[in-house]
């Protein structure tokens, strides 16, 4: 569902072209301002300005992404949240 682009100083994770959107969970971008996930949030893809959202840990195995600026945050249609735990 993703790919890697290698740069001089490391790597950047990106969404691959032609991915299957059936693996995405639909949300109401006008109402859902928080997204809770299993594990610690490592990365948000595609990259977004950190001013548009906040990451916080709810517990040892749960994190929350809070969207502060929905219009700017959702300029990209899809969102992938990479965590340190496997999603079931």
GULUMBA-398539 format. One record per atom (N, C-alpha, C, CB): chain; residue number from 1; atom name; y, x, z; residue in three letters. Coordinates in steps of 0.001 Angstrom, whole numbers, padded with zeros to 6 digits. Atoms other than C-alpha are relative to their C-alpha. Glycine has a CB too. Example, Ala and Ser with C-alpha at 12.3 -4.5 7.8 and 13.67 -1.06 7.14 Angstrom:
// GULUMBA-398539
(A, 1, N, (-001190, 000890, 000000), ALA)
(A, 1, CA, (-004500, 012300, 007800), ALA)
(A, 1, C, (001200, 000900, 000000), ALA)
(A, 1, CB, (000027, -000992, 001246), ALA)
(A, 2, N, (-001190, -000820, -000060), SER)
(A, 2, CA, (-001060, 013670, 007140), SER)
(A, 2, C, (001090, -000770, 000730), SER)
(A, 2, CB, (000462, 000414, -001415), SER)
END
This chain:
// GULUMBA-398539
(A, 1, N, (-001171, 000815, 000000), UNK)
(A, 1, CA, (000000, 000000, 000000), UNK)
(A, 1, C, (001247, 000869, 000000), UNK)
(A, 1, CB, (-000009, -000933, 001185), UNK)
(A, 2, N, (-001163, -000880, -000008), UNK)
(A, 2, CA, (002271, 003034, 000101), UNK)
(A, 2, C, (-000311, 001285, -000719), UNK)
(A, 2, CB, (000454, 000291, 001423), UNK)
(A, 3, N, (000178, -001289, 000636), UNK)
(A, 3, CA, (002770, 006425, -001365), UNK)
(A, 3, C, (000868, 001017, 000693), UNK)
(A, 3, CB, (000328, -000067, -001494), UNK)
(A, 4, N, (-000776, -001059, -000618), UNK)
(A, 4, CA, (004298, 009725, -000453), UNK)
(A, 4, C, (000771, 000760, -001059), UNK)
(A, 4, CB, (-000904, 000947, 000792), UNK)
(A, 5, N, (-000822, -000857, 000840), UNK)
(A, 5, CA, (007138, 011648, -002032), UNK)
(A, 5, C, (000289, 001242, 000808), UNK)
(A, 5, CB, (001324, -000714, -000462), UNK)
(A, 6, N, (-000191, -001245, -000738), UNK)
(A, 6, CA, (007273, 015278, -001009), UNK)
(A, 6, C, (001334, 000617, -000355), UNK)
(A, 6, CB, (-001135, 000986, -000289), UNK)
(A, 7, N, (-001293, -000638, 000188), UNK)
(A, 7, CA, (010631, 016945, -000549), UNK)
(A, 7, C, (-000029, 001407, 000563), UNK)
(A, 7, CB, (001114, -000820, 000660), UNK)
(A, 8, N, (-000082, -001363, -000499), UNK)
(A, 8, CA, (011807, 020378, 000462), UNK)
(A, 8, C, (-000175, 000080, 001511), UNK)
(A, 8, CB, (001319, 000608, -000390), UNK)
(A, 9, N, (000035, -000051, -001457), UNK)
(A, 9, CA, (012014, 019487, 004152), UNK)
(A, 9, C, (-001063, -000894, 000622), UNK)
(A, 9, CB, (001333, -000377, 000541), UNK)
(A, 10, N, (001034, 000863, -000563), UNK)
(A, 10, CA, (009001, 017192, 004569), UNK)
(A, 10, C, (-000397, -001079, -000964), UNK)
(A, 10, CB, (000466, -000618, 001292), UNK)
(A, 11, N, (000455, 001088, 000857), UNK)
(A, 11, CA, (007805, 013868, 003298), UNK)
(A, 11, C, (000710, -001294, 000368), UNK)
(A, 11, CB, (-001522, -000175, 000109), UNK)
(A, 12, N, (-000568, 001332, -000191), UNK)
(A, 12, CA, (009101, 010338, 002904), UNK)
(A, 12, C, (-001025, -001001, -000476), UNK)
(A, 12, CB, (001357, -000172, -000761), UNK)
(A, 13, N, (000950, 001043, 000368), UNK)
(A, 13, CA, (006849, 007293, 002875), UNK)
(A, 13, C, (000754, -001094, -000738), UNK)
(A, 13, CB, (-000732, -000572, 001254), UNK)
(A, 14, N, (-000623, 001062, 000782), UNK)
(A, 14, CA, (007662, 004687, 000229), UNK)
(A, 14, C, (-001048, -001024, -000392), UNK)
(A, 14, CB, (000696, 000570, -001252), UNK)
(A, 15, N, (000913, 001007, 000532), UNK)
(A, 15, CA, (006138, 001467, -001081), UNK)
(A, 15, C, (-000339, 000361, -001435), UNK)
(A, 15, CB, (000618, -001425, 000083), UNK)
(A, 16, N, (000442, -000281, 001364), UNK)
(A, 16, CA, (004098, 002008, -004233), UNK)
(A, 16, C, (000324, -001189, -000899), UNK)
(A, 16, CB, (-001519, 000313, -000035), UNK)
(A, 17, N, (-000204, 001082, 000969), UNK)
(A, 17, CA, (004869, 000002, -007350), UNK)
(A, 17, C, (-001303, -000759, -000183), UNK)
(A, 17, CB, (000507, 000553, -001363), UNK)
(A, 18, N, (001180, 000805, 000293), UNK)
(A, 18, CA, (002472, -002866, -008013), UNK)
(A, 18, C, (-000885, -000288, 001191), UNK)
(A, 18, CB, (-000799, 000669, -001027), UNK)
(A, 19, N, (000823, 000301, -001166), UNK)
(A, 19, CA, (001285, -003355, -004416), UNK)
(A, 19, C, (-000273, -001506, 000073), UNK)
(A, 19, CB, (000690, 000492, 001298), UNK)
(A, 20, N, (000400, 001405, -000122), UNK)
(A, 20, CA, (-000431, -006644, -003505), UNK)
(A, 20, C, (000714, -000628, 001188), UNK)
(A, 20, CB, (-001543, -000131, 000157), UNK)
(A, 21, N, (-000796, 000569, -001086), UNK)
(A, 21, CA, (001972, -008797, -001493), UNK)
(A, 21, C, (-000776, -000991, 000874), UNK)
(A, 21, CB, (001209, -000683, -000572), UNK)
(A, 22, N, (000792, 000889, -000860), UNK)
(A, 22, CA, (-000881, -010904, -000035), UNK)
(A, 22, C, (-000212, 000604, 001385), UNK)
(A, 22, CB, (-001355, -000299, -000651), UNK)
(A, 23, N, (000167, -000658, -001288), UNK)
(A, 23, CA, (-001022, -008343, 002785), UNK)
(A, 23, C, (001247, -000120, 000882), UNK)
(A, 23, CB, (-000340, 001462, -000212), UNK)
(A, 24, N, (-001233, 000168, -000747), UNK)
(A, 24, CA, (002502, -009244, 003905), UNK)
(A, 24, C, (000037, -001369, 000660), UNK)
(A, 24, CB, (001212, 000186, -000913), UNK)
(A, 25, N, (-000130, 001254, -000742), UNK)
(A, 25, CA, (003196, -011908, 006517), UNK)
(A, 25, C, (001409, -000540, -000237), UNK)
(A, 25, CB, (-000282, 000209, 001539), UNK)
(A, 26, N, (-001338, 000548, 000261), UNK)
(A, 26, CA, (006067, -014208, 005491), UNK)
(A, 26, C, (000733, -000331, 001307), UNK)
(A, 26, CB, (-000105, -001263, -000879), UNK)
(A, 27, N, (-000830, 000379, -001132), UNK)
(A, 27, CA, (008938, -014695, 007936), UNK)
(A, 27, C, (001267, -000656, -000535), UNK)
(A, 27, CB, (000338, 001233, 000896), UNK)
(A, 28, N, (-001267, 000616, 000364), UNK)
(A, 28, CA, (012151, -016690, 007890), UNK)
(A, 28, C, (001104, 001008, 000318), UNK)
(A, 28, CB, (000223, -001365, 000761), UNK)
(A, 29, N, (-000987, -001060, -000177), UNK)
(A, 29, CA, (014788, -014000, 007361), UNK)
(A, 29, C, (001299, -000502, 000601), UNK)
(A, 29, CB, (000282, 000662, -001316), UNK)
(A, 30, N, (-001219, 000554, -000582), UNK)
(A, 30, CA, (017514, -016372, 008537), UNK)
(A, 30, C, (-000178, -000375, 001463), UNK)
(A, 30, CB, (000445, -001212, -000785), UNK)
(A, 31, N, (000273, 000432, -001378), UNK)
(A, 31, CA, (015824, -017296, 011836), UNK)
(A, 31, C, (-000677, 001066, 000857), UNK)
(A, 31, CB, (-000861, -001229, -000021), UNK)
(A, 32, N, (000784, -000972, -000766), UNK)
(A, 32, CA, (013422, -014507, 012892), UNK)
(A, 32, C, (000768, 001307, 000140), UNK)
(A, 32, CB, (-001363, 000253, -000672), UNK)
(A, 33, N, (-000801, -001202, -000237), UNK)
(A, 33, CA, (015603, -011789, 014424), UNK)
(A, 33, C, (-000758, 001058, 000781), UNK)
(A, 33, CB, (001265, -000360, 000737), UNK)
(A, 34, N, (000840, -000981, -000686), UNK)
(A, 34, CA, (012780, -010082, 016334), UNK)
(A, 34, C, (-001395, -000032, -000602), UNK)
(A, 34, CB, (-000055, -000279, 001528), UNK)
(A, 35, N, (001368, -000128, 000485), UNK)
(A, 35, CA, (009396, -008814, 015192), UNK)
(A, 35, C, (-000748, 000835, 001024), UNK)
(A, 35, CB, (-000059, 000648, -001439), UNK)
(A, 36, N, (000794, -000719, -000985), UNK)
(A, 36, CA, (006807, -007831, 017796), UNK)
(A, 36, C, (-001261, 000536, -000670), UNK)
(A, 36, CB, (-000358, -000914, 001202), UNK)
(A, 37, N, (001162, -000640, 000618), UNK)
(A, 37, CA, (004049, -005393, 016799), UNK)
(A, 37, C, (-000821, 000726, 001062), UNK)
(A, 37, CB, (000441, 000986, -001111), UNK)
(A, 38, N, (000902, -000751, -000864), UNK)
(A, 38, CA, (001077, -003675, 018390), UNK)
(A, 38, C, (000301, 001484, -000148), UNK)
(A, 38, CB, (-001486, -000301, -000340), UNK)
(A, 39, N, (-000227, -001442, 000015), UNK)
(A, 39, CA, (001780, -000046, 019333), UNK)
(A, 39, C, (001475, 000367, -000017), UNK)
(A, 39, CB, (-000678, 000610, -001189), UNK)
(A, 40, N, (-001360, -000546, 000060), UNK)
(A, 40, CA, (004860, 002170, 019205), UNK)
(A, 40, C, (000428, 000097, -001464), UNK)
(A, 40, CB, (000079, 001403, 000699), UNK)
(A, 41, N, (-000508, -000053, 001378), UNK)
(A, 41, CA, (007000, 001844, 016052), UNK)
(A, 41, C, (000336, 001438, -000361), UNK)
(A, 41, CB, (001250, -000910, -000174), UNK)
(A, 42, N, (-000256, -001357, 000479), UNK)
(A, 42, CA, (006933, 005156, 014175), UNK)
(A, 42, C, (001007, 000016, -001139), UNK)
(A, 42, CB, (-001295, 000650, -000449), UNK)
(A, 43, N, (-000826, -000034, 001209), UNK)
(A, 43, CA, (008655, 004226, 010924), UNK)
(A, 43, C, (000186, -001406, -000560), UNK)
(A, 43, CB, (-000634, 000919, -001064), UNK)
(A, 44, N, (-000309, 001249, 000684), UNK)
(A, 44, CA, (010303, 001354, 009050), UNK)
(A, 44, C, (000195, 000331, -001473), UNK)
(A, 44, CB, (001273, -000700, 000609), UNK)
(A, 45, N, (-000028, -000272, 001435), UNK)
(A, 45, CA, (009785, 001243, 005264), UNK)
(A, 45, C, (000319, -001282, -000748), UNK)
(A, 45, CB, (-001348, 000593, -000482), UNK)
(A, 46, N, (-000863, -001091, 000415), UNK)
(A, 46, CA, (011799, 001079, 003098), UNK)
(A, 46, C, (001018, 000323, 001096), UNK)
(A, 46, CB, (000715, -000353, -001313), UNK)
(A, 47, N, (-000975, -000454, -000989), UNK)
(A, 47, CA, (014255, 003107, 005159), UNK)
(A, 47, C, (001201, -000931, 000014), UNK)
(A, 47, CB, (000446, 001446, -000294), UNK)
(A, 48, N, (-001203, 000819, -000191), UNK)
(A, 48, CA, (017139, 001091, 006561), UNK)
(A, 48, C, (000922, 000733, 000956), UNK)
(A, 48, CB, (-000354, -001428, 000545), UNK)
(A, 49, N, (-000982, -000600, -000889), UNK)
(A, 49, CA, (020316, 002143, 008314), UNK)
(A, 49, C, (-000314, -000418, 001432), UNK)
(A, 49, CB, (001446, -000414, -000399), UNK)
(A, 50, N, (000353, 000261, -001401), UNK)
(A, 50, CA, (019597, 002415, 012055), UNK)
(A, 50, C, (001001, -000952, 000673), UNK)
(A, 50, CB, (-000066, 001321, 000781), UNK)
(A, 51, N, (-000990, 000939, -000551), UNK)
(A, 51, CA, (022764, 000369, 012703), UNK)
(A, 51, C, (-000404, -001461, -000234), UNK)
(A, 51, CB, (001378, 000263, -000623), UNK)
(A, 52, N, (000395, 001359, 000352), UNK)
(A, 52, CA, (021025, -002686, 011204), UNK)
(A, 52, C, (-001120, -000542, 000885), UNK)
(A, 52, CB, (-000431, -000045, -001439), UNK)
(A, 53, N, (001108, 000439, -000845), UNK)
(A, 53, CA, (018151, -002820, 013745), UNK)
(A, 53, C, (-000142, 000901, 001220), UNK)
(A, 53, CB, (-001307, -000019, -000798), UNK)
(A, 54, N, (000284, -000770, -001201), UNK)
(A, 54, CA, (016899, -001610, 017118), UNK)
(A, 54, C, (-001497, -000063, 000276), UNK)
(A, 54, CB, (000817, -000532, 001215), UNK)
(A, 55, N, (001403, -000050, -000402), UNK)
(A, 55, CA, (013408, -000493, 018152), UNK)
(A, 55, C, (-000053, 000099, 001519), UNK)
(A, 55, CB, (-000747, 001205, -000672), UNK)
(A, 56, N, (000174, -000089, -001448), UNK)
(A, 56, CA, (012255, -001050, 021738), UNK)
(A, 56, C, (-001477, -000182, 000332), UNK)
(A, 56, CB, (000870, -001065, 000738), UNK)
(A, 57, N, (001373, 000148, -000468), UNK)
(A, 57, CA, (008984, -000777, 023658), UNK)
(A, 57, C, (-000039, -001129, 001009), UNK)
(A, 57, CB, (-000539, 001325, 000620), UNK)
(A, 58, N, (000162, 001149, -000894), UNK)
(A, 58, CA, (007883, -004011, 025335), UNK)
(A, 58, C, (-000980, 000359, 001117), UNK)
(A, 58, CB, (-000497, -001252, -000785), UNK)
(A, 59, N, (001010, -000457, -000955), UNK)
(A, 59, CA, (004840, -002468, 027043), UNK)
(A, 59, C, (-000648, 001252, -000590), UNK)
(A, 59, CB, (-001078, -001124, 000298), UNK)
(A, 60, N, (000681, -001206, 000493), UNK)
(A, 60, CA, (002453, 000476, 026595), UNK)
(A, 60, C, (-000566, -000177, -001404), UNK)
(A, 60, CB, (-001118, 000385, 000946), UNK)
(A, 61, N, (000627, 000218, 001300), UNK)
(A, 61, CA, (000884, -001157, 023545), UNK)
(A, 61, C, (000732, -001017, -000874), UNK)
(A, 61, CB, (-001412, -000449, 000199), UNK)
(A, 62, N, (-000785, 000953, 000787), UNK)
(A, 62, CA, (003664, -003444, 022201), UNK)
(A, 62, C, (001417, 000527, -000189), UNK)
(A, 62, CB, (000027, -001391, 000684), UNK)
(A, 63, N, (-001388, -000353, 000300), UNK)
(A, 63, CA, (007004, -002759, 020507), UNK)
(A, 63, C, (000670, -001181, -000673), UNK)
(A, 63, CB, (000082, 001267, -000900), UNK)
(A, 64, N, (-000762, 001059, 000629), UNK)
(A, 64, CA, (009772, -004957, 019207), UNK)
(A, 64, C, (001077, 000615, -000883), UNK)
(A, 64, CB, (000621, -000936, 001058), UNK)
(A, 65, N, (-001078, -000355, 000903), UNK)
(A, 65, CA, (012093, -004573, 016255), UNK)
(A, 65, C, (000981, -001172, 000027), UNK)
(A, 65, CB, (-000530, 000300, -001467), UNK)
(A, 66, N, (-001033, 001034, -000075), UNK)
(A, 66, CA, (015350, -006502, 016725), UNK)
(A, 66, C, (000996, 000238, -001124), UNK)
(A, 66, CB, (000714, 000005, 001394), UNK)
(A, 67, N, (-000887, -000111, 001156), UNK)
(A, 67, CA, (017442, -007157, 013633), UNK)
(A, 67, C, (001415, -000360, 000440), UNK)
(A, 67, CB, (-000476, -000923, -001171), UNK)
(A, 68, N, (-001378, 000195, -000433), UNK)
(A, 68, CA, (021158, -006759, 014383), UNK)
(A, 68, C, (000892, -000517, -001131), UNK)
(A, 68, CB, (000560, 001302, 000544), UNK)
(A, 69, N, (-000802, 000366, 001174), UNK)
(A, 69, CA, (022588, -007182, 010877), UNK)
(A, 69, C, (-000933, -000509, -001099), UNK)
(A, 69, CB, (000846, 001219, -000509), UNK)
(A, 70, N, (001014, 000502, 000932), UNK)
(A, 70, CA, (020225, -009467, 008893), UNK)
(A, 70, C, (000378, 000125, -001473), UNK)
(A, 70, CB, (-000281, -001429, 000304), UNK)
(A, 71, N, (-000387, -000090, 001420), UNK)
(A, 71, CA, (022239, -009494, 005638), UNK)
(A, 71, C, (-000189, 001406, -000548), UNK)
(A, 71, CB, (001457, -000428, -000182), UNK)
(A, 72, N, (000177, -001376, 000447), UNK)
(A, 72, CA, (022220, -005710, 005419), UNK)
(A, 72, C, (-001461, 000446, 000134), UNK)
(A, 72, CB, (000912, 000935, 000799), UNK)
(A, 73, N, (001385, -000400, -000237), UNK)
(A, 73, CA, (018716, -005266, 006880), UNK)
(A, 73, C, (-000922, -000495, -001108), UNK)
(A, 73, CB, (-000477, -000527, 001349), UNK)
(A, 74, N, (000906, 000611, 000974), UNK)
(A, 74, CA, (017091, -007617, 004341), UNK)
(A, 74, C, (000449, 000196, -001445), UNK)
(A, 74, CB, (-000131, -001471, 000284), UNK)
(A, 75, N, (-000325, -000293, 001400), UNK)
(A, 75, CA, (018626, -006095, 001211), UNK)
(A, 75, C, (-001256, 000387, -000767), UNK)
(A, 75, CB, (001049, 001127, -000094), UNK)
(A, 76, N, (001327, -000224, 000582), UNK)
(A, 76, CA, (015050, -004934, 000556), UNK)
(A, 76, C, (-000858, -001198, 000369), UNK)
(A, 76, CB, (-000647, 001353, 000507), UNK)
(A, 77, N, (000781, 001223, -000224), UNK)
(A, 77, CA, (012653, -007868, 000192), UNK)
(A, 77, C, (-001160, 000200, 000966), UNK)
(A, 77, CB, (-000532, -000515, -001312), UNK)
(A, 78, N, (001180, -000257, -000817), UNK)
(A, 78, CA, (009674, -006248, 001936), UNK)
(A, 78, C, (000322, 000935, 001151), UNK)
(A, 78, CB, (-001117, 000584, -000850), UNK)
(A, 79, N, (-000113, -000860, -001169), UNK)
(A, 79, CA, (009297, -004552, 005303), UNK)
(A, 79, C, (-001395, 000429, 000416), UNK)
(A, 79, CB, (000736, -000721, 001166), UNK)
(A, 80, N, (001232, -000535, -000553), UNK)
(A, 80, CA, (006480, -002291, 006460), UNK)
(A, 80, C, (000375, 000719, 001289), UNK)
(A, 80, CB, (-000734, 000961, -001016), UNK)
(A, 81, N, (-000226, -000663, -001276), UNK)
(A, 81, CA, (006380, -001241, 010105), UNK)
(A, 81, C, (-001235, 000828, 000303), UNK)
(A, 81, CB, (000296, -001030, 001147), UNK)
(A, 82, N, (001116, -000900, -000304), UNK)
(A, 82, CA, (004198, 001791, 010781), UNK)
(A, 82, C, (000016, 000277, 001495), UNK)
(A, 82, CB, (000092, 001337, -000825), UNK)
(A, 83, N, (000133, -000214, -001450), UNK)
(A, 83, CA, (002915, 002074, 014346), UNK)
(A, 83, C, (-001089, 001030, 000271), UNK)
(A, 83, CB, (-000323, -001333, 000733), UNK)
(A, 84, N, (001040, -000949, -000394), UNK)
(A, 84, CA, (000651, 004404, 016278), UNK)
(A, 84, C, (-001331, -000699, 000322), UNK)
(A, 84, CB, (000468, 000807, 001210), UNK)
(A, 85, N, (001227, 000777, -000247), UNK)
(A, 85, CA, (-001960, 001613, 016665), UNK)
(A, 85, C, (-000444, -000698, -001274), UNK)
(A, 85, CB, (000220, -001039, 001126), UNK)
(A, 86, N, (000531, 000734, 001151), UNK)
(A, 86, CA, (-004241, -000016, 014111), UNK)
(A, 86, C, (000207, -001486, 000215), UNK)
(A, 86, CB, (-001502, 000313, -000221), UNK)
(A, 87, N, (-000220, 001440, -000079), UNK)
(A, 87, CA, (-003366, -003632, 013371), UNK)
(A, 87, C, (-001315, -000719, -000253), UNK)
(A, 87, CB, (001082, -000457, -001013), UNK)
(A, 88, N, (001273, 000732, 000146), UNK)
(A, 88, CA, (-006241, -006097, 013750), UNK)
(A, 88, C, (000178, -001243, -000813), UNK)
(A, 88, CB, (-000578, -000362, 001355), UNK)
END
